[in-house]
Amino acid sequence: MSRDHFDVIVVGAGIVGLAHAYTAARRGLRVCVVERDAACVGASVRNFGFITVTGQSAGDTWRRARRARDVWAQVAPQAGIAVLHTGLWLVARRPAAAEVLQQFLQTPMAEGCQLLAPAQAARHTDALALADAQAVLYSPHELRVESRTAIGQLARWLAEVHGVQFRFQEAVLDVQAPQVRTSRGVLQAERVVLCTHTDLHGLQPERLAPHGLRLCQLQMLRVQPPPGYRLPGAVMGDLSLVRYGGYAAQPAAQALRLQLEREEPDSLAHGIHLIAVQSADGSLVVGDSHHYGAAPPPFASEAVDQLILHHLQTLLHLPSCRVTERWVGQYVSSPHGDCLIDAPDAAVRRVIVTSGTGASTAFGIAEEVFDAW
């Protein structure tokens, strides 16, 4: 086979592209990943690195997250990617929030989870602020990696161990399978997977127009807690229960939302719900907010950051913390679901995770794409 001819070309080296490259390579296919930037600098490295299962929307998203979590658990040690902590602790501070969790525990998606009384949770950790808590959901399913380094490690491992060829700083200009025209020449492949995420107006934009896609911009921070401070795992609170589909679908979630509209109107207006995870150096990655539009302004709001920090200090026993980094991220949002898989023709698939669940679901999505192809 010619050096410019492949079984599969993947356009985009974010987590969705890398998941498809891994899945194809595992099936014995010769794979090339083409990425316009010198490295992945988009949503895949600007997130929590939090592979979230519990609370994902019922059906496809939850099923894909369960599978993706298992693939991450296999791939991470092979690729030299550290799993920094596991599990999720969701603190319900309002009776309505505790009722949502009680109802969620009755669903099949709660398998393996426990609903703890605050005193029970306190025996496991002193990091959570539990004085006014009603209940704490513990899930063992989650993993956390450092996304800003894990994506590069995953790409290097795919190249070194699975023979995936990477062509960075090369833009794909046109796809007419089996030909893929780039800024450096013409490549050939039997199949092409477009994983260009937030680039909605480049390749085949007419295919995306009917789907009502828009961008979601979020704000995140890294904070330094006191030395020796340790989280027991990822942490969430009441606001997460009205954002994550698996919780928000429970009947009690409507009453919780009405209460939050009265008590936390600014946080809801900015789409804030708290997630906190911990890095190897002890720092916490904290977020996030959600603002939607065709082109959200790339300017972070200090007021939004202060709201996020307020929720952090409400949820954790954190006497002090110092912000060391701030950044914004973007992902694609759809009113119709968490993932778009489009088939322009028999040889091309376009895969866009249309929610903030790329790290959590990409490996599961990729397996489904190749199984169905």
N, C-alpha and C positions, 0 to 999 in steps of 0.2 A: 504494500500500500504506500502511496506517495506520502511525503512528509506533510503535505497540505490537504490530505484526504483522511477523514475520520468517520467512525460510525456515528458519533454524536458530537455536535457542537453545542455548548451551553454559552449563552450570552449573559454575562453578569456573574461576578465572583462574590456576591453576598451569600448569606446562609442558604437561601433558596437555590441559587445556582450551584453552590458546593454540594448541597444535598442531592441534587440531580446528577452531578458529576460522580459522586460517590456511588449512588445507586446504579448508574450505568456501568461504571468500572467494575463493580462487584459482579455484574452479569457478563463480564468478559468483553465489554465493548471498548473500542479505542476512543478516548474522550479528549476534547480540547475545550478549554474555558477561555473565552475572549472577554476582556475587561477594559473599559476605556480609561480608567484611572490607573495610577501606578500601584495602588493597593486598594483594598476595600475600605472606603471612608464613609459609607452611608449608614443606613439604619442598623445594619448588622453589627456595627461596632459602637453604636451610640445608645445602647439599651442596657438592661439589667444583667444580661447573660443568664436570665432566669427561665428555665424550662418548666413552664407552668402546666399542670394537668388539672388539678382540682379547681373547679369553678369555670372551666371552659364550657362554651355552649354545648348543649347536648347534641348528639349525632356525630356528624363528620368531624367537627373541630375537636371534641373530646376524644374520639377514637384515634384521630391522627396524633394528638398530643400524647396519648398513652404509648403509641408505637414509637413516636419520635423520642420520648424519654428513654425507652429501652435501647434505641440505637445510640443515643448519646452515651448511655452507660457503657456500651461496648466500645464505641469509637474513642471516647475521651482518653482512656489510659493508653490505648495503642498510639494515639497521636501526641502523647505527652501533654495533654490538656488536663490541668488540675480541676477536680470537682471541689469547690471551696466549701460548700456546705450543702446539706440536703434538707428537705422538708419545708413545710409552710405552717406558720402560726398566725391565725386570723383572730384578732381580738374584737369581740362584739361588746360595745360599751352601752348600747341601747337595748331595752327589752325587745323592740321590734327587730333588731339585728339578730338577737339570739333566736327569735322565732324563725327567721329566715334560715339560720343554720340548722335548727331542729327539723325543718321541712326538707332541707337539702340532704340531711342524714338519712332520710327515708328513700332517697333515689339510688339507683344502681351506681351512679357516678361517685357516691361516697364510700364505695368499698375500700376498706383499709383505713379510713379516717376515724378520728375520735373527737367527740365533743366533751371538753374538759370543763369542770368547774374552775373558777379562778385559783382557788387554793391548790388544786391538782396541778395546774399549769405552773404555779409559783414554785413547786417542788422541782421542776425541770430547769427553770431559768429565773434569774433575778433581773433580766434586761427589760421585761415587759412591765408597763404601768398597769396594774391590775386592781387598784383600789376601788374603781368604780365600774369594773368590767362585769358583764353578765355571764359570759361564757367564752371559751377559746376553742376554735376548731384547729385540730392538728392533722395535717396530711403528711404522709411519709413519701409521697410520690415525686416531689420536686427535686431538681438539681440546679446548682448554680455554678457557672463558669465565668471567667473574666472575658467578656465578649471582645474587648478591644485587642486582646492578644490571641484569644482562642481561634478567631477566624483565620488569622495568618498562619497559626500552627496547623489548622486543619488543611489549608491550601498546600502548605509545604509537605505534609504527610501524604496527601493525595498525589502530589507530584513524585515524591521519592518512593513510596510503597506501591501505589496503584498505577503509576505511569501516566497520570493525567498531565497533559501539556497545558501550560498556562501562557497566554499571550496578553500581558498587561500593556497599558498605554496604547491600546489599539481599539478604535471605535468601529462598531459594526454599522455600516451605512445602508445596507439593503439585504434582504433575505428572499431569495427565490430558489428554494431548495430544489436540487442539491447544492446550489451555489450560495455562498455567503460572502458578500463583498464588504471588505473592511477598508480602513484608512491605509492599510499596508499592502493590500492585494486581494486575491480571491481564494477562499477556502472551499472545500467540498465536504459534505456530510450527508449520510443517508437520513439522519434525523437532526432537527434543530429544536432546542428548548430556549425560549426567550424568558429570561429572569431579570428584567431591567427595572423592576420595581417602580420607583417614583418618576422615571422617564416615561411619561404618558403621551408625549407628542413626537417621539422619534420614529421608531419602527411600527409600521402598520397602525397608526393612530385611529384610523377609521373603524378598526375592529373594537376599539375601546369606547368609542363615543356613546353607544347605546346603554352602557352600564352605569352611568351616573357616578363615575369615580371622582374623588377629590382627595386633596392632601390633608393630612392631620399633622400638625406641629406640636411637639411636646417640649417641656423644660425639665432638665434633670440637674442634680448636683452631686458632688462628692464632698462628704463632711468627715472631719477627723474627730472621733470621740476621745475620751480620756484613755490613757494607756491601760491595756488589759481588758477593755470593754469587749464583750462577746455577745453576738446575737445567737439564738439557738437554731436559726434557719432564716428563711425569708419571712418578712412580717407584713401583714396587711391589716386594715381596719374597716369600719362600717361603710365608708364610701365605696370600697371595692365591691360591696354586695349589690350595689345598683349599677355597676359597670360591667361586671363579668356575667356573661349570659347564663351560666349554670346556676348562679345564685339569683340573678334578677328575674328568672322565670318562675321562681317560687311565689305562691300567692301572697305571702307576707311582705314581699319586697315592695309592693305598692304603698303599704302603710309606712314602711321605712323611708321610701323616697319622699313622701309627703312631709314626714318629720324633718328630713334633711333639708328640704326646700325652705322650711321655716328657720332651722337652726344653722345651716351652712350654705346660704344662698350664693355667696361669692365663690366658694369652692366648687359647687355644682356648675355655676356659670362658666368657670374656667376648666371644667372637666377634670378636676383634681381628684385623685384617689391615691392614697399613700401605699407605696411599696418601698421597703428598705431591705437591702442585702449587704453582705459584708465581703470585703476583699482580703487578700492574703496579708496585706500590710495593716489590717485592722480598720481601715477607712470604710465608710458606709456609702454605697451608691443609693441615692434617694430620689424619688419622683412620684408622680409626674403629672403634667397637665395636658389638656387636649384642646387645640384650636383648629378649626376646619376652614378650608377654602381652596380656591383654584391655585392661589399663590400666597400662602400665609407669609406675612412680613418676617424677615429673619432676625427679629429683635426680641431679646428676652426681657420679660417684665420683672422688676424687683419685687413688685407687689405679689406676683404669682409665686416667686421663690419664697417669700416670707410666709405665704399661706402653707406651702409645702412643709417648711420648717416648723411651723406651728403644729401641724398634724404629727410630724415626727416626734416632737417633744411631748405631745399629748399621749402618744401611743407607747413611748419608751421611757424607761428610767434613764434619762440622759442629762446629767447636771450641766454639761457644757458640750458644745461642739463648734468646730471652726470650718467654714466652707473653704475648700481648697480648689475646687473646679466647678464651673458651670458650663452647660452646653445645651443646644437645641438639637432635636432629631426630627425626622419626618418619616411618615409611612403613608401608604395608600389606604383610603377608607371607602367602603361601599355600603349603600343602604340594603344590599341584597344578600349579604353573607360575609364570611370570613376569608374566602378564597375564590379567586376566579381562575378557571382553567379553560382556555380558549383553544380551539383547533381550526386555524385558518385553512389548513389543508392536511392531507394524510401524513405529511412529513414534518409538520411544524406544530409545536405546542407553546402557548404562552401561559406562564404561571405567575400570578400575582397574589400574594397574601394581602388581602384587603382589610387588615386589622393589625393590631400590634402583636400577632402571634407567630411571627416568622420563625424565631428560634425554637418555639415550643412545638411547631407542627411540621416544619419543612421536610424532615426525613420521612414522616408518614405520608405527606403529600407526594413526594417523589416516588415512593414505592407504588402508590396508586396510579400515578401517571404512566409509569413503565409497565405495570401490570395490564392496564387497559389499552396500551398502545399496540 
